[in-house]
C-alpha cells in the first residue's frame, strides 16, 4: 500500500519539485504552499501517514500549523517531519512540537523511510 504524505512547503516552485521527488520515491503526496489553515483543513479531511513541513521559509507558519494539528486527537501520533531551517527556527519548533523529526532536504527521503515500514502482522490462531 502506498504511503501518504502531506507537504507544507511555502514556495510553490520548491513545493512542486519536492512533490515530484517524493512521488518518484513511491509516496502519494498532497501539498499546500500558501495557507496553513487551508492545508490544515485538507489534512483533517484526508489524514496522511506523515506530515512534512518546510522550515527554511516562513518557519512560523510551519510550527504554528504543526502545533495546531498536534492538538487534535486524530493527529497525536502522526509523524511530523521538519526540513531545513535555521537553528533558531529549529529550536522554536522543538518547543512547540517536541516529538517532531528534523532533517535536511538531502536527508528527507531517508528520514521518511523510517515511516514506510509496515509492522509485521503476526496471526495467532488457536491450536
OpenMM code with the backbone's topology and positions (N, CA, C; nanometers):
from openmm import Vec3, app, unit

residues = "UNK UNK UNK UNK UNK UNK UNK UNK UNK UNK UNK UNK UNK UNK UNK UNK UNK UNK UNK UNK UNK UNK UNK UNK UNK UNK UNK UNK UNK UNK UNK UNK UNK UNK UNK UNK UNK UNK UNK UNK UNK UNK UNK UNK UNK UNK UNK UNK UNK UNK UNK UNK UNK UNK UNK UNK UNK UNK UNK UNK UNK UNK UNK UNK UNK UNK UNK UNK UNK UNK UNK UNK UNK UNK UNK UNK UNK UNK UNK UNK UNK UNK UNK UNK UNK UNK UNK UNK UNK UNK UNK UNK UNK UNK UNK UNK UNK UNK UNK UNK UNK UNK UNK UNK UNK UNK UNK UNK UNK UNK UNK UNK UNK UNK UNK UNK UNK UNK UNK UNK UNK UNK UNK UNK UNK UNK UNK".split()
positions = [
    Vec3(0.0840, -0.1179, 0.0000),
    Vec3(0.0000, 0.0000, 0.0000),
    Vec3(0.0888, 0.1246, 0.0000),
    Vec3(0.0546, 0.2208, -0.0829),
    Vec3(0.1322, 0.3435, -0.0957),
    Vec3(0.1083, 0.4330, 0.0258),
    Vec3(0.2167, 0.4834, 0.0833),
    Vec3(0.2072, 0.5723, 0.1981),
    Vec3(0.1734, 0.7133, 0.1521),
    Vec3(0.0951, 0.7846, 0.2359),
    Vec3(0.0524, 0.9206, 0.2031),
    Vec3(0.1286, 1.0218, 0.2879),
    Vec3(0.1713, 1.1276, 0.2218),
    Vec3(0.2375, 1.2386, 0.2898),
    Vec3(0.1665, 1.3677, 0.2520),
    Vec3(0.1656, 1.4620, 0.3447),
    Vec3(0.1172, 1.5964, 0.3145),
    Vec3(0.2338, 1.6905, 0.3386),
    Vec3(0.2592, 1.7769, 0.2416),
    Vec3(0.3736, 1.8671, 0.2444),
    Vec3(0.3282, 2.0117, 0.2579),
    Vec3(0.3797, 2.0794, 0.3604),
    Vec3(0.3632, 2.2239, 0.3742),
    Vec3(0.4965, 2.2856, 0.3326),
    Vec3(0.4999, 2.3377, 0.2117),
    Vec3(0.6213, 2.3990, 0.1553),
    Vec3(0.5803, 2.5375, 0.1085),
    Vec3(0.6402, 2.6424, 0.1631),
    Vec3(0.5905, 2.7792, 0.1448),
    Vec3(0.6402, 2.8481, 0.0187),
    Vec3(0.6944, 2.7740, -0.0732),
    Vec3(0.7363, 2.8264, -0.2024),
    Vec3(0.6787, 2.7311, -0.3066),
    Vec3(0.5905, 2.7823, -0.3916),
    Vec3(0.5207, 2.6969, -0.4875),
    Vec3(0.6119, 2.6185, -0.5795),
    Vec3(0.7183, 2.6821, -0.6280),
    Vec3(0.8120, 2.6144, -0.7184),
    Vec3(0.8847, 2.5026, -0.6432),
    Vec3(0.9319, 2.5338, -0.5231),
    Vec3(1.0007, 2.4322, -0.4414),
    Vec3(0.9052, 2.3194, -0.4044),
    Vec3(0.7796, 2.3540, -0.3772),
    Vec3(0.6800, 2.2521, -0.3427),
    Vec3(0.6602, 2.1551, -0.4583),
    Vec3(0.6464, 2.2078, -0.5793),
    Vec3(0.6279, 2.1214, -0.6967),
    Vec3(0.7458, 2.0272, -0.7147),
    Vec3(0.8651, 2.0797, -0.6959),
    Vec3(0.9853, 1.9977, -0.7102),
    Vec3(0.9900, 1.8878, -0.6043),
    Vec3(0.9623, 1.9239, -0.4790),
    Vec3(0.9687, 1.8245, -0.3710),
    Vec3(0.8593, 1.7188, -0.3863),
    Vec3(0.7401, 1.7614, -0.4290),
    Vec3(0.6313, 1.6655, -0.4527),
    Vec3(0.6744, 1.5643, -0.5588),
    Vec3(0.7339, 1.6117, -0.6665),
    Vec3(0.7803, 1.5217, -0.7734),
    Vec3(0.8860, 1.4246, -0.7212),
    Vec3(0.9778, 1.4733, -0.6408),
    Vec3(1.0826, 1.3875, -0.5837),
    Vec3(1.0223, 1.2790, -0.4957),
    Vec3(0.9264, 1.3168, -0.4121),
    Vec3(0.8653, 1.2189, -0.3217),
    Vec3(0.7796, 1.1178, -0.3971),
    Vec3(0.7100, 1.1649, -0.4981),
    Vec3(0.6306, 1.0712, -0.5791),
    Vec3(0.7209, 0.9717, -0.6511),
    Vec3(0.8370, 1.0184, -0.6952),
    Vec3(0.9328, 0.9287, -0.7604),
    Vec3(0.9831, 0.8216, -0.6642),
    Vec3(0.9767, 0.8504, -0.5354),
    Vec3(1.0174, 0.7547, -0.4322),
    Vec3(0.9012, 0.6668, -0.3864),
    Vec3(0.7842, 0.6831, -0.4505),
    Vec3(0.6708, 0.5962, -0.4207),
    Vec3(0.5678, 0.6508, -0.3239),
    Vec3(0.5818, 0.7768, -0.2865),
    Vec3(0.4869, 0.8379, -0.1934),
    Vec3(0.3704, 0.9007, -0.2686),
    Vec3(0.2523, 0.8918, -0.2113),
    Vec3(0.1362, 0.9679, -0.2580),
    Vec3(0.1433, 1.0997, -0.1813),
    Vec3(0.1506, 1.2131, -0.2512),
    Vec3(0.1759, 1.3415, -0.1853),
    Vec3(0.0738, 1.4468, -0.2261),
    Vec3(0.0225, 1.5168, -0.1260),
    Vec3(-0.0550, 1.6387, -0.1468),
    Vec3(0.0256, 1.7509, -0.0833),
    Vec3(0.0008, 1.8744, -0.1276),
    Vec3(0.0794, 1.9843, -0.0703),
    Vec3(-0.0008, 2.1126, -0.0615),
    Vec3(0.0515, 2.2026, 0.0186),
    Vec3(-0.0035, 2.3376, 0.0331),
    Vec3(0.1148, 2.4319, 0.0427),
    Vec3(0.1105, 2.5410, -0.0340),
    Vec3(0.2226, 2.6343, -0.0326),
    Vec3(0.1825, 2.7769, 0.0026),
    Vec3(0.0562, 2.7990, 0.0350),
    Vec3(0.0133, 2.9358, 0.0640),
    Vec3(-0.0531, 2.9542, 0.1995),
    Vec3(-0.1348, 2.8598, 0.2432),
    Vec3(-0.2149, 2.8807, 0.3631),
    Vec3(-0.2099, 2.7610, 0.4576),
    Vec3(-0.1601, 2.7847, 0.5782),
    Vec3(-0.1589, 2.6794, 0.6791),
    Vec3(-0.2996, 2.6355, 0.7153),
    Vec3(-0.3934, 2.7299, 0.7211),
    Vec3(-0.5320, 2.6962, 0.7545),
    Vec3(-0.5938, 2.6068, 0.6465),
    Vec3(-0.5732, 2.6427, 0.5201),
    Vec3(-0.6274, 2.5624, 0.4103),
    Vec3(-0.5624, 2.4235, 0.4089),
    Vec3(-0.4325, 2.4190, 0.4283),
    Vec3(-0.3627, 2.2901, 0.4338),
    Vec3(-0.4085, 2.2068, 0.5521),
    Vec3(-0.4300, 2.2728, 0.6653),
    Vec3(-0.4786, 2.2023, 0.7835),
    Vec3(-0.6136, 2.1366, 0.7586),
    Vec3(-0.7018, 2.2079, 0.6902),
    Vec3(-0.8331, 2.1507, 0.6566),
    Vec3(-0.8176, 2.0307, 0.5640),
    Vec3(-0.7263, 2.0399, 0.4694),
    Vec3(-0.7028, 1.9284, 0.3773),
    Vec3(-0.6494, 1.8063, 0.4524),
    Vec3(-0.5602, 1.8298, 0.5467),
    Vec3(-0.5029, 1.7209, 0.6261),
    Vec3(-0.6107, 1.6550, 0.7118),
    Vec3(-0.6942, 1.7359, 0.7745),
    Vec3(-0.8009, 1.6824, 0.8591),
    Vec3(-0.8997, 1.6012, 0.7754),
    Vec3(-0.9278, 1.6468, 0.6537),
    Vec3(-1.0217, 1.5781, 0.5665),
    Vec3(-0.9685, 1.4481, 0.5080),
    Vec3(-0.8365, 1.4358, 0.5009),
    Vec3(-0.7742, 1.3171, 0.4423),
    Vec3(-0.6405, 1.2933, 0.5140),
    Vec3(-0.6441, 1.2378, 0.6341),
    Vec3(-0.5217, 1.2247, 0.7145),
    Vec3(-0.4119, 1.1439, 0.6450),
    Vec3(-0.2919, 1.2003, 0.6416),
    Vec3(-0.1783, 1.1307, 0.5806),
    Vec3(-0.1079, 1.0411, 0.6827),
    Vec3(-0.0105, 0.9658, 0.6341),
    Vec3(0.0725, 0.8838, 0.7221),
    Vec3(0.1831, 0.9662, 0.7867),
    Vec3(0.2219, 1.0749, 0.7211),
    Vec3(0.3270, 1.1630, 0.7710),
    Vec3(0.3019, 1.3038, 0.7159),
    Vec3(0.3374, 1.4044, 0.7966),
    Vec3(0.3233, 1.5440, 0.7548),
    Vec3(0.4623, 1.6059, 0.7506),
    Vec3(0.4930, 1.6719, 0.6397),
    Vec3(0.6249, 1.7318, 0.6187),
    Vec3(0.6100, 1.8836, 0.6149),
    Vec3(0.6985, 1.9515, 0.6876),
    Vec3(0.6949, 2.0972, 0.6940),
    Vec3(0.8303, 2.1549, 0.6527),
    Vec3(0.8257, 2.2605, 0.5731),
    Vec3(0.9450, 2.3357, 0.5353),
    Vec3(0.9737, 2.4380, 0.6452),
    Vec3(1.0938, 2.4370, 0.6989),
    Vec3(1.1324, 2.5374, 0.7988),
    Vec3(1.2219, 2.6456, 0.7403),
    Vec3(1.2633, 2.6309, 0.6157),
    Vec3(1.3554, 2.7274, 0.5553),
    Vec3(1.2856, 2.8596, 0.5240),
    Vec3(1.1590, 2.8530, 0.4846),
    Vec3(1.0833, 2.9739, 0.4531),
    Vec3(0.9582, 2.9776, 0.5407),
    Vec3(0.9297, 3.0926, 0.5938),
    Vec3(0.8118, 3.1116, 0.6787),
    Vec3(0.8023, 3.0049, 0.7885),
    Vec3(0.9076, 2.9913, 0.8691),
    Vec3(0.9094, 2.8859, 0.9703),
    Vec3(0.7942, 2.8961, 1.0705),
    Vec3(0.7507, 3.0183, 1.1029),
    Vec3(0.6403, 3.0309, 1.1992),
    Vec3(0.5126, 2.9680, 1.1439),
    Vec3(0.4923, 2.9756, 1.0128),
    Vec3(0.3757, 2.9113, 0.9523),
    Vec3(0.3830, 2.7600, 0.9733),
    Vec3(0.5027, 2.7064, 0.9609),
    Vec3(0.5203, 2.5619, 0.9765),
    Vec3(0.4947, 2.5179, 1.1192),
    Vec3(0.5624, 2.5797, 1.2160),
    Vec3(0.5458, 2.5287, 1.3520),
    Vec3(0.4105, 2.5631, 1.4116),
    Vec3(0.3488, 2.6723, 1.3699),
    Vec3(0.2142, 2.7026, 1.4193),
    Vec3(0.1108, 2.6067, 1.3606),
    Vec3(0.1246, 2.5731, 1.2335),
    Vec3(0.0347, 2.4762, 1.1711),
    Vec3(0.0526, 2.3392, 1.2361),
    Vec3(0.1774, 2.2997, 1.2565),
    Vec3(0.2056, 2.1701, 1.3201),
    Vec3(0.1486, 2.1651, 1.4612),
    Vec3(0.1669, 2.2713, 1.5365),
    Vec3(0.1164, 2.2745, 1.6739),
    Vec3(-0.0363, 2.2639, 1.6758),
    Vec3(-0.1034, 2.3353, 1.5852),
    Vec3(-0.2497, 2.3290, 1.5778),
    Vec3(-0.2969, 2.1875, 1.5440),
    Vec3(-0.2287, 2.1213, 1.4522),
    Vec3(-0.2659, 1.9840, 1.4174),
    Vec3(-0.2362, 1.8875, 1.5313),
    Vec3(-0.1253, 1.9060, 1.5994),
    Vec3(-0.0867, 1.8157, 1.7076),
    Vec3(-0.1897, 1.8168, 1.8209),
    Vec3(-0.2584, 1.9281, 1.8403),
    Vec3(-0.3605, 1.9381, 1.9449),
    Vec3(-0.4830, 1.8524, 1.9144),
    Vec3(-0.5022, 1.8178, 1.7905),
    Vec3(-0.6171, 1.7355, 1.7518),
    Vec3(-0.5884, 1.5894, 1.7854),
    Vec3(-0.6832, 1.5257, 1.8482),
    Vec3(-0.6670, 1.3878, 1.8932),
    Vec3(-0.6234, 1.2951, 1.7787),
    Vec3(-0.6822, 1.3116, 1.6622),
    Vec3(-0.6513, 1.2245, 1.5486),
    Vec3(-0.5077, 1.2388, 1.4996),
    Vec3(-0.4379, 1.3459, 1.5400),
    Vec3(-0.3022, 1.3709, 1.4903),
    Vec3(-0.1960, 1.3612, 1.5986),
    Vec3(-0.2323, 1.3089, 1.7140),
    Vec3(-0.1364, 1.2958, 1.8242),
    Vec3(-0.0175, 1.2086, 1.7866),
    Vec3(-0.0413, 1.1081, 1.7012),
    Vec3(0.0653, 1.0131, 1.6696),
    Vec3(0.1068, 1.0139, 1.5223),
    Vec3(0.0600, 1.1115, 1.4475),
    Vec3(0.1023, 1.1216, 1.3075),
    Vec3(0.2422, 1.1849, 1.3061),
    Vec3(0.3387, 1.1178, 1.2465),
    Vec3(0.4744, 1.1735, 1.2433),
    Vec3(0.4787, 1.3072, 1.1700),
    Vec3(0.5555, 1.3993, 1.2268),
    Vec3(0.5766, 1.5302, 1.1663),
    Vec3(0.7260, 1.5485, 1.1426),
    Vec3(0.7591, 1.5793, 1.0184),
    Vec3(0.8991, 1.5932, 0.9783),
    Vec3(0.9224, 1.7371, 0.9328),
    Vec3(1.0243, 1.8001, 0.9891),
    Vec3(1.0598, 1.9372, 0.9531),
    Vec3(1.1896, 1.9349, 0.8748),
    Vec3(1.1902, 2.0096, 0.7644),
    Vec3(1.3029, 2.0074, 0.6719),
    Vec3(1.3736, 2.1426, 0.6713),
    Vec3(1.5063, 2.1355, 0.6845),
    Vec3(1.5934, 2.2529, 0.6779),
    Vec3(1.5608, 2.3529, 0.7887),
    Vec3(1.5863, 2.4785, 0.7664),
    Vec3(1.5602, 2.5822, 0.8660),
    Vec3(1.6837, 2.6222, 0.9443),
    Vec3(1.6801, 2.7463, 0.9901),
    Vec3(1.7890, 2.7993, 1.0723),
    Vec3(1.7781, 2.7445, 1.2139),
    Vec3(1.8890, 2.7522, 1.2844),
    Vec3(1.8976, 2.7000, 1.4215),
    Vec3(1.7850, 2.7551, 1.5103),
    Vec3(1.7557, 2.8838, 1.4969),
    Vec3(1.6517, 2.9463, 1.5798),
    Vec3(1.5137, 2.8872, 1.5499),
    Vec3(1.4863, 2.8625, 1.4219),
    Vec3(1.3575, 2.8047, 1.3819),
    Vec3(1.3447, 2.6619, 1.4342),
    Vec3(1.4533, 2.5872, 1.4272),
    Vec3(1.4507, 2.4501, 1.4787),
    Vec3(1.4267, 2.4516, 1.6297),
    Vec3(1.4961, 2.5397, 1.7020),
    Vec3(1.4795, 2.5475, 1.8473),
    Vec3(1.3355, 2.5829, 1.8848),
    Vec3(1.2758, 2.6765, 1.8148),
    Vec3(1.1368, 2.7164, 1.8410),
    Vec3(1.0422, 2.5998, 1.8115),
    Vec3(1.0690, 2.5282, 1.7046),
    Vec3(0.9840, 2.4159, 1.6658),
    Vec3(0.9934, 2.3033, 1.7684),
    Vec3(1.1117, 2.2782, 1.8206),
    Vec3(1.1288, 2.1752, 1.9239),
    Vec3(1.0430, 2.2085, 2.0457),
    Vec3(1.0326, 2.3353, 2.0793),
    Vec3(0.9474, 2.3766, 2.1920),
    Vec3(0.8003, 2.3496, 2.1627),
    Vec3(0.7589, 2.3748, 2.0406),
    Vec3(0.6173, 2.3629, 2.0037),
    Vec3(0.5768, 2.2189, 1.9702),
    Vec3(0.6671, 2.1448, 1.9065),
    Vec3(0.6373, 2.0078, 1.8621),
    Vec3(0.7572, 1.9195, 1.9004),
    Vec3(0.7687, 1.8861, 2.0294),
    Vec3(0.8894, 1.8171, 2.0766),
    Vec3(0.9119, 1.6774, 2.0195),
    Vec3(0.8083, 1.6139, 1.9687),
    Vec3(0.8252, 1.4786, 1.9156),
    Vec3(0.8521, 1.4771, 1.7645),
    Vec3(0.8754, 1.5922, 1.7069),
    Vec3(0.8995, 1.6021, 1.5629),
    Vec3(1.0353, 1.5439, 1.5243),
    Vec3(1.0476, 1.5128, 1.3961),
    Vec3(1.1730, 1.4665, 1.3368),
    Vec3(1.2276, 1.5827, 1.2550),
    Vec3(1.3587, 1.6052, 1.2634),
    Vec3(1.4230, 1.7134, 1.1893),
    Vec3(1.5266, 1.6548, 1.0947),
    Vec3(1.5281, 1.7076, 0.9716),
    Vec3(1.6220, 1.6587, 0.8721),
    Vec3(1.6532, 1.7698, 0.7731),
    Vec3(1.7414, 1.7397, 0.6826),
    Vec3(1.7753, 1.8324, 0.5744),
    Vec3(1.7039, 1.7860, 0.4479),
    Vec3(1.7048, 1.8699, 0.3471),
    Vec3(1.6462, 1.8306, 0.2192),
    Vec3(1.7104, 1.7029, 0.1667),
    Vec3(1.8419, 1.6950, 0.1781),
    Vec3(1.9120, 1.5771, 0.1259),
    Vec3(1.8851, 1.4514, 0.2080),
    Vec3(1.8408, 1.4664, 0.3315),
    Vec3(1.8136, 1.3512, 0.4168),
    Vec3(1.6666, 1.3159, 0.4288),
    Vec3(1.5803, 1.3889, 0.3580),
    Vec3(1.4361, 1.3691, 0.3733),
    Vec3(1.3904, 1.2295, 0.3340),
    Vec3(1.4313, 1.1813, 0.2190),
    Vec3(1.3856, 1.0501, 0.1730),
    Vec3(1.4269, 0.9421, 0.2729),
    Vec3(1.5484, 0.9517, 0.3231),
    Vec3(1.5951, 0.8542, 0.4226),
    Vec3(1.5122, 0.8642, 0.5511),
    Vec3(1.4838, 0.9860, 0.5960),
    Vec3(1.4019, 1.0034, 0.7162),
    Vec3(1.2625, 0.9456, 0.6966),
    Vec3(1.2057, 0.9669, 0.5793),
    Vec3(1.0728, 0.9141, 0.5509),
    Vec3(1.0731, 0.7623, 0.5425),
    Vec3(1.1865, 0.7045, 0.5090),
    Vec3(1.1978, 0.5590, 0.5018),
    Vec3(1.1629, 0.4909, 0.6320),
    Vec3(1.1842, 0.5598, 0.7428),
    Vec3(1.1500, 0.5001, 0.8723),
    Vec3(0.9990, 0.4899, 0.8908),
    Vec3(0.9232, 0.5687, 0.8160),
    Vec3(0.7773, 0.5649, 0.8278),
    Vec3(0.7142, 0.4755, 0.7225),
    Vec3(0.7935, 0.4279, 0.6273),
    Vec3(0.7420, 0.3416, 0.5207),
    Vec3(0.7226, 0.1988, 0.5678),
    Vec3(0.8009, 0.1597, 0.6642),
    Vec3(0.7984, 0.0208, 0.7065),
    Vec3(0.6679, -0.0112, 0.7781),
    Vec3(0.5990, -0.1095, 0.7257),
    Vec3(0.4760, -0.1548, 0.7877),
    Vec3(0.5120, -0.2645, 0.8863),
    Vec3(0.4633, -0.2516, 1.0106),
    Vec3(0.4971, -0.3563, 1.1067),
    Vec3(0.4440, -0.4918, 1.0605),
    Vec3(0.5224, -0.5919, 1.0886),
    Vec3(0.4817, -0.7273, 1.0511),
    Vec3(0.3639, -0.7688, 1.1386),
    Vec3(0.2616, -0.8202, 1.0756),
    Vec3(0.1438, -0.8643, 1.1482),
    Vec3(0.1553, -1.0144, 1.1687),
    Vec3(0.1464, -1.0542, 1.2931),
    Vec3(0.1576, -1.1943, 1.3271),
    Vec3(0.0183, -1.2434, 1.3669),
    Vec3(-0.0262, -1.3455, 1.3012),
    Vec3(-0.1572, -1.4035, 1.3308),
    Vec3(-0.1376, -1.5173, 1.4291),
    Vec3(-0.2131, -1.5130, 1.5363),
    Vec3(-0.2053, -1.6201, 1.6349),
    Vec3(-0.3382, -1.6942, 1.6320),
    Vec3(-0.3328, -1.8169, 1.5874),
    Vec3(-0.4535, -1.8977, 1.5790),
    Vec3(-0.4483, -2.0057, 1.6873),
    Vec3(-0.5631, -2.0343, 1.7468),
    Vec3(-0.5627, -2.1397, 1.8480),
    Vec3(-0.5318, -2.2746, 1.7848),
    Vec3(-0.4593, -2.3600, 1.8594),
    Vec3(-0.4255, -2.4903, 1.8023),
    Vec3(-0.5256, -2.5958, 1.8416),
] * unit.nanometer
topology = app.Topology()
chain = topology.addChain("A")
for resn in residues:
    res = topology.addResidue(resn, chain)
    for name in ("N", "CA", "C"):
        topology.addAtom(name, app.Element.getBySymbol(name[0]), res)
